[in-house]
Amino acid sequence: MANALRMKQDSQYDSTILFIEKFNDAFDILNTKGKDQGTRERNRFKEKLSSIQDWRFEVSGFNNS
């Protein structure tokens, strides 16, 4: 969906695209089924969580204004 909106090349969709991408990443993190799924599917968001300091817990890309 984010790619379809990006193809419109309209800046009014930028926030929606960012939201969709972040939500998709969060879903991938929570929907992992095995330790090696991230490697098999070449999706770094599906890699095993190993600590609370994991880079996937950092929130970035959102403007607080």
PDB file of N, CA, C, O and CB in Angstrom:
ATOM      1  N   MET A   1       0.817  -1.179   0.000  1.00  0.00           N
ATOM      2  CA  MET A   1       0.000   0.000   0.000  1.00  0.00           C
ATOM      3  C   MET A   1       0.871   1.257   0.000  1.00  0.00           C
ATOM      4  O   MET A   1       0.581   2.215  -0.717  1.00  0.00           O
ATOM      5  CB  MET A   1      -0.935  -0.010   1.197  1.00  0.00           C
ATOM      6  N   ALA A   2       1.927   1.255   0.794  1.00  0.00           N
ATOM      7  CA  ALA A   2       2.812   2.415   0.829  1.00  0.00           C
ATOM      8  C   ALA A   2       3.439   2.663  -0.538  1.00  0.00           C
ATOM      9  O   ALA A   2       3.583   3.810  -0.960  1.00  0.00           O
ATOM     10  CB  ALA A   2       3.905   2.222   1.886  1.00  0.00           C
ATOM     11  N   ASN A   3       3.810   1.593  -1.226  1.00  0.00           N
ATOM     12  CA  ASN A   3       4.397   1.757  -2.555  1.00  0.00           C
ATOM     13  C   ASN A   3       3.392   2.319  -3.547  1.00  0.00           C
ATOM     14  O   ASN A   3       3.755   3.120  -4.408  1.00  0.00           O
ATOM     15  CB  ASN A   3       4.934   0.429  -3.063  1.00  0.00           C
ATOM     16  N   ALA A   4       2.142   1.913  -3.438  1.00  0.00           N
ATOM     17  CA  ALA A   4       1.103   2.441  -4.332  1.00  0.00           C
ATOM     18  C   ALA A   4       0.915   3.939  -4.100  1.00  0.00           C
ATOM     19  O   ALA A   4       0.774   4.701  -5.057  1.00  0.00           O
ATOM     20  CB  ALA A   4      -0.238   1.693  -4.115  1.00  0.00           C
ATOM     21  N   LEU A   5       0.911   4.364  -2.842  1.00  0.00           N
ATOM     22  CA  LEU A   5       0.783   5.791  -2.540  1.00  0.00           C
ATOM     23  C   LEU A   5       2.025   6.555  -2.995  1.00  0.00           C
ATOM     24  O   LEU A   5       1.920   7.682  -3.479  1.00  0.00           O
ATOM     25  CB  LEU A   5       0.553   6.004  -1.033  1.00  0.00           C
ATOM     26  N   ARG A   6       3.193   5.945  -2.841  1.00  0.00           N
ATOM     27  CA  ARG A   6       4.438   6.598  -3.243  1.00  0.00           C
ATOM     28  C   ARG A   6       4.459   6.844  -4.757  1.00  0.00           C
ATOM     29  O   ARG A   6       5.031   7.833  -5.217  1.00  0.00           O
ATOM     30  CB  ARG A   6       5.653   5.742  -2.824  1.00  0.00           C
ATOM     31  N   MET A   7       3.840   5.953  -5.525  1.00  0.00           N
ATOM     32  CA  MET A   7       3.808   6.111  -6.977  1.00  0.00           C
ATOM     33  C   MET A   7       3.006   7.340  -7.407  1.00  0.00           C
ATOM     34  O   MET A   7       3.206   7.854  -8.508  1.00  0.00           O
ATOM     35  CB  MET A   7       3.224   4.867  -7.621  1.00  0.00           C
ATOM     36  N   LYS A   8       2.109   7.809  -6.555  1.00  0.00           N
ATOM     37  CA  LYS A   8       1.336   9.012  -6.878  1.00  0.00           C
ATOM     38  C   LYS A   8       2.204  10.269  -6.861  1.00  0.00           C
ATOM     39  O   LYS A   8       1.824  11.295  -7.425  1.00  0.00           O
ATOM     40  CB  LYS A   8       0.180   9.171  -5.897  1.00  0.00           C
ATOM     41  N   GLN A   9       3.364  10.192  -6.217  1.00  0.00           N
ATOM     42  CA  GLN A   9       4.322  11.303  -6.131  1.00  0.00           C
ATOM     43  C   GLN A   9       3.651  12.588  -5.655  1.00  0.00           C
ATOM     44  O   GLN A   9       3.823  13.652  -6.249  1.00  0.00           O
ATOM     45  CB  GLN A   9       4.984  11.539  -7.491  1.00  0.00           C
ATOM     46  N   ASP A  10       2.888  12.469  -4.580  1.00  0.00           N
ATOM     47  CA  ASP A  10       2.189  13.619  -4.002  1.00  0.00           C
ATOM     48  C   ASP A  10       2.593  13.713  -2.528  1.00  0.00           C
ATOM     49  O   ASP A  10       2.424  12.757  -1.771  1.00  0.00           O
ATOM     50  CB  ASP A  10       0.618  13.484  -4.162  1.00  0.00           C
ATOM     51  N   SER A  11       3.116  14.848  -2.135  1.00  0.00           N
ATOM     52  CA  SER A  11       3.628  15.009  -0.772  1.00  0.00           C
ATOM     53  C   SER A  11       2.540  14.951   0.297  1.00  0.00           C
ATOM     54  O   SER A  11       2.851  14.800   1.479  1.00  0.00           O
ATOM     55  CB  SER A  11       4.362  16.315  -0.660  1.00  0.00           C
ATOM     56  N   GLN A  12       1.287  15.067  -0.090  1.00  0.00           N
ATOM     57  CA  GLN A  12       0.221  15.003   0.914  1.00  0.00           C
ATOM     58  C   GLN A  12       0.104  13.599   1.529  1.00  0.00           C
ATOM     59  O   GLN A  12      -0.529  13.439   2.573  1.00  0.00           O
ATOM     60  CB  GLN A  12      -1.118  15.411   0.285  1.00  0.00           C
ATOM     61  N   TYR A  13       0.708  12.581   0.892  1.00  0.00           N
ATOM     62  CA  TYR A  13       0.642  11.216   1.388  1.00  0.00           C
ATOM     63  C   TYR A  13       1.860  10.821   2.225  1.00  0.00           C
ATOM     64  O   TYR A  13       1.926   9.690   2.706  1.00  0.00           O
ATOM     65  CB  TYR A  13       0.498  10.269   0.234  1.00  0.00           C
ATOM     66  N   ASP A  14       2.809  11.712   2.407  1.00  0.00           N
ATOM     67  CA  ASP A  14       4.051  11.371   3.101  1.00  0.00           C
ATOM     68  C   ASP A  14       3.812  10.812   4.502  1.00  0.00           C
ATOM     69  O   ASP A  14       4.420   9.807   4.870  1.00  0.00           O
ATOM     70  CB  ASP A  14       4.938  12.589   3.189  1.00  0.00           C
ATOM     71  N   SER A  15       2.952  11.435   5.278  1.00  0.00           N
ATOM     72  CA  SER A  15       2.682  10.960   6.637  1.00  0.00           C
ATOM     73  C   SER A  15       1.993   9.608   6.635  1.00  0.00           C
ATOM     74  O   SER A  15       2.282   8.759   7.478  1.00  0.00           O
ATOM     75  CB  SER A  15       1.829  11.968   7.388  1.00  0.00           C
ATOM     76  N   THR A  16       1.093   9.404   5.702  1.00  0.00           N
ATOM     77  CA  THR A  16       0.393   8.126   5.598  1.00  0.00           C
ATOM     78  C   THR A  16       1.360   7.024   5.192  1.00  0.00           C
ATOM     79  O   THR A  16       1.296   5.915   5.723  1.00  0.00           O
ATOM     80  CB  THR A  16      -0.761   8.221   4.588  1.00  0.00           C
ATOM     81  N   ILE A  17       2.248   7.319   4.261  1.00  0.00           N
ATOM     82  CA  ILE A  17       3.255   6.345   3.833  1.00  0.00           C
ATOM     83  C   ILE A  17       4.149   5.957   5.009  1.00  0.00           C
ATOM     84  O   ILE A  17       4.424   4.776   5.216  1.00  0.00           O
ATOM     85  CB  ILE A  17       4.106   6.914   2.675  1.00  0.00           C
ATOM     86  N   LEU A  18       4.600   6.944   5.775  1.00  0.00           N
ATOM     87  CA  LEU A  18       5.446   6.672   6.936  1.00  0.00           C
ATOM     88  C   LEU A  18       4.719   5.808   7.952  1.00  0.00           C
ATOM     89  O   LEU A  18       5.296   4.864   8.492  1.00  0.00           O
ATOM     90  CB  LEU A  18       5.896   7.979   7.588  1.00  0.00           C
ATOM     91  N   PHE A  19       3.451   6.124   8.216  1.00  0.00           N
ATOM     92  CA  PHE A  19       2.660   5.336   9.167  1.00  0.00           C
ATOM     93  C   PHE A  19       2.523   3.888   8.695  1.00  0.00           C
ATOM     94  O   PHE A  19       2.714   2.962   9.483  1.00  0.00           O
ATOM     95  CB  PHE A  19       1.265   5.965   9.356  1.00  0.00           C
ATOM     96  N   ILE A  20       2.197   3.687   7.434  1.00  0.00           N
ATOM     97  CA  ILE A  20       2.025   2.339   6.901  1.00  0.00           C
ATOM     98  C   ILE A  20       3.323   1.550   7.005  1.00  0.00           C
ATOM     99  O   ILE A  20       3.306   0.378   7.382  1.00  0.00           O
ATOM    100  CB  ILE A  20       1.552   2.394   5.443  1.00  0.00           C
ATOM    101  N   GLU A  21       4.442   2.176   6.676  1.00  0.00           N
ATOM    102  CA  GLU A  21       5.733   1.489   6.755  1.00  0.00           C
ATOM    103  C   GLU A  21       6.087   1.115   8.188  1.00  0.00           C
ATOM    104  O   GLU A  21       6.547   0.002   8.439  1.00  0.00           O
ATOM    105  CB  GLU A  21       6.831   2.362   6.163  1.00  0.00           C
ATOM    106  N   LYS A  22       5.879   2.034   9.133  1.00  0.00           N
ATOM    107  CA  LYS A  22       6.184   1.748  10.545  1.00  0.00           C
ATOM    108  C   LYS A  22       5.271   0.654  11.086  1.00  0.00           C
ATOM    109  O   LYS A  22       5.722  -0.217  11.830  1.00  0.00           O
ATOM    110  CB  LYS A  22       6.040   3.024  11.400  1.00  0.00           C
ATOM    111  N   PHE A  23       3.992   0.693  10.718  1.00  0.00           N
ATOM    112  CA  PHE A  23       3.046  -0.323  11.181  1.00  0.00           C
ATOM    113  C   PHE A  23       3.424  -1.689  10.607  1.00  0.00           C
ATOM    114  O   PHE A  23       3.353  -2.696  11.311  1.00  0.00           O
ATOM    115  CB  PHE A  23       1.596   0.053  10.777  1.00  0.00           C
ATOM    116  N   ASN A  24       3.819  -1.730   9.348  1.00  0.00           N
ATOM    117  CA  ASN A  24       4.244  -2.985   8.725  1.00  0.00           C
ATOM    118  C   ASN A  24       5.465  -3.549   9.435  1.00  0.00           C
ATOM    119  O   ASN A  24       5.531  -4.752   9.689  1.00  0.00           O
ATOM    120  CB  ASN A  24       4.549  -2.773   7.233  1.00  0.00           C
ATOM    121  N   ASP A  25       6.437  -2.692   9.759  1.00  0.00           N
ATOM    122  CA  ASP A  25       7.638  -3.144  10.462  1.00  0.00           C
ATOM    123  C   ASP A  25       7.275  -3.703  11.837  1.00  0.00           C
ATOM    124  O   ASP A  25       7.786  -4.748  12.241  1.00  0.00           O
ATOM    125  CB  ASP A  25       8.650  -1.988  10.604  1.00  0.00           C
ATOM    126  N   ALA A  26       6.394  -3.006  12.554  1.00  0.00           N
ATOM    127  CA  ALA A  26       5.965  -3.476  13.879  1.00  0.00           C
ATOM    128  C   ALA A  26       5.265  -4.820  13.764  1.00  0.00           C
ATOM    129  O   ALA A  26       5.494  -5.708  14.585  1.00  0.00           O
ATOM    130  CB  ALA A  26       5.031  -2.446  14.549  1.00  0.00           C
ATOM    131  N   PHE A  27       4.422  -4.981  12.767  1.00  0.00           N
ATOM    132  CA  PHE A  27       3.732  -6.248  12.566  1.00  0.00           C
ATOM    133  C   PHE A  27       4.735  -7.365  12.293  1.00  0.00           C
ATOM    134  O   PHE A  27       4.587  -8.464  12.828  1.00  0.00           O
ATOM    135  CB  PHE A  27       2.727  -6.138  11.411  1.00  0.00           C
ATOM    136  N   ASP A  28       5.750  -7.105  11.474  1.00  0.00           N
ATOM    137  CA  ASP A  28       6.772  -8.112  11.196  1.00  0.00           C
ATOM    138  C   ASP A  28       7.510  -8.521  12.466  1.00  0.00           C
ATOM    139  O   ASP A  28       7.793  -9.702  12.665  1.00  0.00           O
ATOM    140  CB  ASP A  28       7.765  -7.587  10.162  1.00  0.00           C
ATOM    141  N   ILE A  29       7.821  -7.562  13.319  1.00  0.00           N
ATOM    142  CA  ILE A  29       8.518  -7.863  14.576  1.00  0.00           C
ATOM    143  C   ILE A  29       7.661  -8.774  15.452  1.00  0.00           C
ATOM    144  O   ILE A  29       8.168  -9.743  16.018  1.00  0.00           O
ATOM    145  CB  ILE A  29       8.862  -6.557  15.337  1.00  0.00           C
ATOM    146  N   LEU A  30       6.380  -8.474  15.565  1.00  0.00           N
ATOM    147  CA  LEU A  30       5.496  -9.241  16.443  1.00  0.00           C
ATOM    148  C   LEU A  30       5.036 -10.558  15.836  1.00  0.00           C
ATOM    149  O   LEU A  30       4.589 -11.440  16.569  1.00  0.00           O
ATOM    150  CB  LEU A  30       4.297  -8.417  16.798  1.00  0.00           C
ATOM    151  N   ASN A  31       5.128 -10.718  14.537  1.00  0.00           N
ATOM    152  CA  ASN A  31       4.591 -11.885  13.858  1.00  0.00           C
ATOM    153  C   ASN A  31       5.670 -12.896  13.459  1.00  0.00           C
ATOM    154  O   ASN A  31       5.462 -13.687  12.539  1.00  0.00           O
ATOM    155  CB  ASN A  31       3.831 -11.450  12.637  1.00  0.00           C
ATOM    156  N   THR A  32       6.799 -12.878  14.131  1.00  0.00           N
ATOM    157  CA  THR A  32       7.887 -13.799  13.822  1.00  0.00           C
ATOM    158  C   THR A  32       7.610 -15.157  14.442  1.00  0.00           C
ATOM    159  O   THR A  32       7.203 -15.257  15.600  1.00  0.00           O
ATOM    160  CB  THR A  32       9.233 -13.245  14.322  1.00  0.00           C
ATOM    161  N   LYS A  33       7.838 -16.212  13.648  1.00  0.00           N
ATOM    162  CA  LYS A  33       7.503 -17.562  14.102  1.00  0.00           C
ATOM    163  C   LYS A  33       8.708 -18.378  14.545  1.00  0.00           C
ATOM    164  O   LYS A  33       8.547 -19.327  15.312  1.00  0.00           O
ATOM    165  CB  LYS A  33       6.793 -18.293  13.013  1.00  0.00           C
ATOM    166  N   GLY A  34       9.896 -18.045  14.093  1.00  0.00           N
ATOM    167  CA  GLY A  34      11.066 -18.850  14.427  1.00  0.00           C
ATOM    168  C   GLY A  34      12.326 -18.023  14.520  1.00  0.00           C
ATOM    169  O   GLY A  34      12.368 -16.878  14.071  1.00  0.00           O
ATOM    170  N   LYS A  35      13.355 -18.612  15.109  1.00  0.00           N
ATOM    171  CA  LYS A  35      14.621 -17.906  15.318  1.00  0.00           C
ATOM    172  C   LYS A  35      15.300 -17.497  14.025  1.00  0.00           C
ATOM    173  O   LYS A  35      15.948 -16.453  13.966  1.00  0.00           O
ATOM    174  CB  LYS A  35      15.554 -18.762  16.114  1.00  0.00           C
ATOM    175  N   ASP A  36      15.157 -18.312  12.989  1.00  0.00           N
ATOM    176  CA  ASP A  36      15.873 -18.034  11.747  1.00  0.00           C
ATOM    177  C   ASP A  36      14.971 -17.487  10.643  1.00  0.00           C
ATOM    178  O   ASP A  36      15.388 -17.425   9.487  1.00  0.00           O
ATOM    179  CB  ASP A  36      16.550 -19.285  11.264  1.00  0.00           C
ATOM    180  N   GLN A  37      13.774 -17.099  10.970  1.00  0.00           N
ATOM    181  CA  GLN A  37      12.845 -16.599   9.956  1.00  0.00           C
ATOM    182  C   GLN A  37      13.378 -15.339   9.269  1.00  0.00           C
ATOM    183  O   GLN A  37      13.210 -15.179   8.061  1.00  0.00           O
ATOM    184  CB  GLN A  37      11.485 -16.311  10.589  1.00  0.00           C
ATOM    185  N   GLY A  38      14.006 -14.459  10.015  1.00  0.00           N
ATOM    186  CA  GLY A  38      14.559 -13.248   9.427  1.00  0.00           C
ATOM    187  C   GLY A  38      15.619 -13.534   8.391  1.00  0.00           C
ATOM    188  O   GLY A  38      15.695 -12.850   7.370  1.00  0.00           O
ATOM    189  N   THR A  39      16.440 -14.540   8.642  1.00  0.00           N
ATOM    190  CA  THR A  39      17.473 -14.926   7.694  1.00  0.00           C
ATOM    191  C   THR A  39      16.861 -15.585   6.466  1.00  0.00           C
ATOM    192  O   THR A  39      17.219 -15.258   5.334  1.00  0.00           O
ATOM    193  CB  THR A  39      18.479 -15.866   8.354  1.00  0.00           C
ATOM    194  N   ARG A  40      15.943 -16.508   6.692  1.00  0.00           N
ATOM    195  CA  ARG A  40      15.318 -17.210   5.567  1.00  0.00           C
ATOM    196  C   ARG A  40      14.557 -16.269   4.654  1.00  0.00           C
ATOM    197  O   ARG A  40      14.614 -16.407   3.433  1.00  0.00           O
ATOM    198  CB  ARG A  40      14.385 -18.285   6.076  1.00  0.00           C
ATOM    199  N   GLU A  41      13.841 -15.307   5.236  1.00  0.00           N
ATOM    200  CA  GLU A  41      13.020 -14.396   4.444  1.00  0.00           C
ATOM    201  C   GLU A  41      13.743 -13.095   4.082  1.00  0.00           C
ATOM    202  O   GLU A  41      13.174 -12.225   3.422  1.00  0.00           O
ATOM    203  CB  GLU A  41      11.754 -14.076   5.197  1.00  0.00           C
ATOM    204  N   ARG A  42      15.002 -12.967   4.518  1.00  0.00           N
ATOM    205  CA  ARG A  42      15.795 -11.754   4.278  1.00  0.00           C
ATOM    206  C   ARG A  42      15.052 -10.506   4.741  1.00  0.00           C
ATOM    207  O   ARG A  42      14.989  -9.500   4.033  1.00  0.00           O
ATOM    208  CB  ARG A  42      16.145 -11.630   2.791  1.00  0.00           C
ATOM    209  N   ASN A  43      14.497 -10.595   5.938  1.00  0.00           N
ATOM    210  CA  ASN A  43      13.758  -9.486   6.532  1.00  0.00           C
ATOM    211  C   ASN A  43      14.332  -9.242   7.922  1.00  0.00           C
ATOM    212  O   ASN A  43      14.079 -10.018   8.843  1.00  0.00           O
ATOM    213  CB  ASN A  43      12.213  -9.786   6.594  1.00  0.00           C
ATOM    214  N   ARG A  44      15.096  -8.181   8.079  1.00  0.00           N
ATOM    215  CA  ARG A  44      15.770  -7.932   9.350  1.00  0.00           C
ATOM    216  C   ARG A  44      14.804  -7.635  10.485  1.00  0.00           C
ATOM    217  O   ARG A  44      15.187  -7.734  11.651  1.00  0.00           O
ATOM    218  CB  ARG A  44      16.730  -6.789   9.201  1.00  0.00           C
ATOM    219  N   PHE A  45      13.565  -7.276  10.180  1.00  0.00           N
ATOM    220  CA  PHE A  45      12.582  -7.038  11.235  1.00  0.00           C
ATOM    221  C   PHE A  45      12.045  -8.338  11.822  1.00  0.00           C
ATOM    222  O   PHE A  45      11.428  -8.325  12.887  1.00  0.00           O
ATOM    223  CB  PHE A  45      11.435  -6.205  10.699  1.00  0.00           C
ATOM    224  N   LYS A  46      12.270  -9.450  11.145  1.00  0.00           N
ATOM    225  CA  LYS A  46      11.813 -10.744  11.644  1.00  0.00           C
ATOM    226  C   LYS A  46      12.921 -11.527  12.327  1.00  0.00           C
ATOM    227  O   LYS A  46      12.742 -12.704  12.640  1.00  0.00           O
ATOM    228  CB  LYS A  46      11.242 -11.561  10.513  1.00  0.00           C
ATOM    229  N   GLU A  47      14.063 -10.893  12.563  1.00  0.00           N
ATOM    230  CA  GLU A  47      15.147 -11.555  13.277  1.00  0.00           C
ATOM    231  C   GLU A  47      14.777 -11.700  14.748  1.00  0.00           C
ATOM    232  O   GLU A  47      13.925 -10.973  15.259  1.00  0.00           O
ATOM    233  CB  GLU A  47      16.471 -10.770  13.121  1.00  0.00           C
ATOM    234  N   LYS A  48      15.415 -12.628  15.411  1.00  0.00           N
ATOM    235  CA  LYS A  48      15.167 -12.902  16.815  1.00  0.00           C
ATOM    236  C   LYS A  48      15.490 -11.679  17.682  1.00  0.00           C
ATOM    237  O   LYS A  48      16.539 -11.057  17.511  1.00  0.00           O
ATOM    238  CB  LYS A  48      15.991 -14.108  17.270  1.00  0.00           C
ATOM    239  N   LEU A  49      14.594 -11.336  18.605  1.00  0.00           N
ATOM    240  CA  LEU A  49      14.869 -10.273  19.573  1.00  0.00           C
ATOM    241  C   LEU A  49      15.777 -10.839  20.650  1.00  0.00           C
ATOM    242  O   LEU A  49      15.497 -11.900  21.208  1.00  0.00           O
ATOM    243  CB  LEU A  49      13.547  -9.702  20.193  1.00  0.00           C
ATOM    244  N   SER A  50      16.855 -10.140  20.942  1.00  0.00           N
ATOM    245  CA  SER A  50      17.823 -10.688  21.888  1.00  0.00           C
ATOM    246  C   SER A  50      17.976  -9.867  23.167  1.00  0.00           C
ATOM    247  O   SER A  50      18.476 -10.376  24.170  1.00  0.00           O
ATOM    248  CB  SER A  50      19.152 -10.805  21.221  1.00  0.00           C
ATOM    249  N   SER A  51      17.549  -8.598  23.143  1.00  0.00           N
ATOM    250  CA  SER A  51      17.657  -7.795  24.356  1.00  0.00           C
ATOM    251  C   SER A  51      16.705  -6.600  24.279  1.00  0.00           C
ATOM    252  O   SER A  51      16.155  -6.300  23.220  1.00  0.00           O
ATOM    253  CB  SER A  51      19.115  -7.316  24.565  1.00  0.00           C
ATOM    254  N   ILE A  52      16.520  -5.930  25.404  1.00  0.00           N
ATOM    255  CA  ILE A  52      15.656  -4.744  25.404  1.00  0.00           C
ATOM    256  C   ILE A  52      16.356  -3.547  24.782  1.00  0.00           C
ATOM    257  O   ILE A  52      15.737  -2.504  24.573  1.00  0.00           O
ATOM    258  CB  ILE A  52      15.217  -4.405  26.826  1.00  0.00           C
ATOM    259  N   GLN A  53      17.649  -3.692  24.484  1.00  0.00           N
ATOM    260  CA  GLN A  53      18.410  -2.636  23.816  1.00  0.00           C
ATOM    261  C   GLN A  53      18.375  -2.789  22.293  1.00  0.00           C
ATOM    262  O   GLN A  53      19.102  -2.092  21.585  1.00  0.00           O
ATOM    263  CB  GLN A  53      19.858  -2.643  24.307  1.00  0.00           C
ATOM    264  N   ASP A  54      17.546  -3.684  21.791  1.00  0.00           N
ATOM    265  CA  ASP A  54      17.469  -3.964  20.354  1.00  0.00           C
ATOM    266  C   ASP A  54      17.121  -2.700  19.576  1.00  0.00           C
ATOM    267  O   ASP A  54      16.304  -1.899  20.031  1.00  0.00           O
ATOM    268  CB  ASP A  54      16.427  -5.062  20.071  1.00  0.00           C
ATOM    269  N   TRP A  55      17.729  -2.513  18.414  1.00  0.00           N
ATOM    270  CA  TRP A  55      17.531  -1.319  17.588  1.00  0.00           C
ATOM    271  C   TRP A  55      16.083  -1.170  17.140  1.00  0.00           C
ATOM    272  O   TRP A  55      15.657  -0.059  16.825  1.00  0.00           O
ATOM    273  CB  TRP A  55      18.440  -1.367  16.371  1.00  0.00           C
ATOM    274  N   ARG A  56      15.319  -2.251  17.104  1.00  0.00           N
ATOM    275  CA  ARG A  56      13.928  -2.170  16.644  1.00  0.00           C
ATOM    276  C   ARG A  56      13.003  -1.496  17.647  1.00  0.00           C
ATOM    277  O   ARG A  56      11.874  -1.142  17.307  1.00  0.00           O
ATOM    278  CB  ARG A  56      13.411  -3.549  16.341  1.00  0.00           C
ATOM    279  N   PHE A  57      13.469  -1.317  18.881  1.00  0.00           N
ATOM    280  CA  PHE A  57      12.658  -0.631  19.884  1.00  0.00           C
ATOM    281  C   PHE A  57      12.794   0.884  19.814  1.00  0.00           C
ATOM    282  O   PHE A  57      12.050   1.602  20.483  1.00  0.00           O
ATOM    283  CB  PHE A  57      13.038  -1.107  21.261  1.00  0.00           C
ATOM    284  N   GLU A  58      13.723   1.373  19.023  1.00  0.00           N
ATOM    285  CA  GLU A  58      13.914   2.824  18.887  1.00  0.00           C
ATOM    286  C   GLU A  58      12.818   3.391  17.978  1.00  0.00           C
ATOM    287  O   GLU A  58      12.494   2.817  16.939  1.00  0.00           O
ATOM    288  CB  GLU A  58      15.338   3.154  18.310  1.00  0.00           C
ATOM    289  N   VAL A  59      12.265   4.510  18.387  1.00  0.00           N
ATOM    290  CA  VAL A  59      11.234   5.172  17.588  1.00  0.00           C
ATOM    291  C   VAL A  59      11.879   6.334  16.861  1.00  0.00           C
ATOM    292  O   VAL A  59      12.466   7.219  17.484  1.00  0.00           O
ATOM    293  CB  VAL A  59      10.038   5.656  18.474  1.00  0.00           C
ATOM    294  N   SER A  60      11.770   6.328  15.549  1.00  0.00           N
ATOM    295  CA  SER A  60      12.341   7.407  14.766  1.00  0.00           C
ATOM    296  C   SER A  60      11.476   7.656  13.535  1.00  0.00           C
ATOM    297  O   SER A  60      10.654   6.822  13.157  1.00  0.00           O
ATOM    298  CB  SER A  60      13.792   7.081  14.362  1.00  0.00           C
ATOM    299  N   GLY A  61      11.672   8.793  12.930  1.00  0.00           N
ATOM    300  CA  GLY A  61      10.962   9.096  11.703  1.00  0.00           C
ATOM    301  C   GLY A  61       9.666   9.868  11.875  1.00  0.00           C
ATOM    302  O   GLY A  61       9.040  10.264  10.892  1.00  0.00           O
ATOM    303  N   PHE A  62       9.263  10.081  13.114  1.00  0.00           N
ATOM    304  CA  PHE A  62       8.036  10.804  13.364  1.00  0.00           C
ATOM    305  C   PHE A  62       8.342  12.223  13.823  1.00  0.00           C
ATOM    306  O   PHE A  62       9.248  12.439  14.629  1.00  0.00           O
ATOM    307  CB  PHE A  62       7.187  10.076  14.402  1.00  0.00           C
ATOM    308  N   ASN A  63       7.609  13.161  13.326  1.00  0.00           N
ATOM    309  CA  ASN A  63       7.770  14.571  13.696  1.00  0.00           C
ATOM    310  C   ASN A  63       6.796  14.866  14.833  1.00  0.00           C
ATOM    311  O   ASN A  63       5.601  14.600  14.703  1.00  0.00           O
ATOM    312  CB  ASN A  63       7.518  15.529  12.464  1.00  0.00           C
ATOM    313  N   ASN A  64       7.282  15.404  15.933  1.00  0.00           N
ATOM    314  CA  ASN A  64       6.445  15.667  17.100  1.00  0.00           C
ATOM    315  C   ASN A  64       5.736  17.012  17.044  1.00  0.00           C
ATOM    316  O   ASN A  64       5.254  17.477  18.077  1.00  0.00           O
ATOM    317  CB  ASN A  64       7.275  15.598  18.341  1.00  0.00           C
ATOM    318  N   SER A  65       5.654  17.637  15.920  1.00  0.00           N
ATOM    319  CA  SER A  65       5.004  18.955  15.846  1.00  0.00           C
ATOM    320  C   SER A  65       3.536  18.820  15.508  1.00  0.00           C
ATOM    321  O   SER A  65       2.831  19.824  15.404  1.00  0.00           O
ATOM    322  CB  SER A  65       5.694  19.843  14.808  1.00  0.00           C
TER     323      SER A  65
END
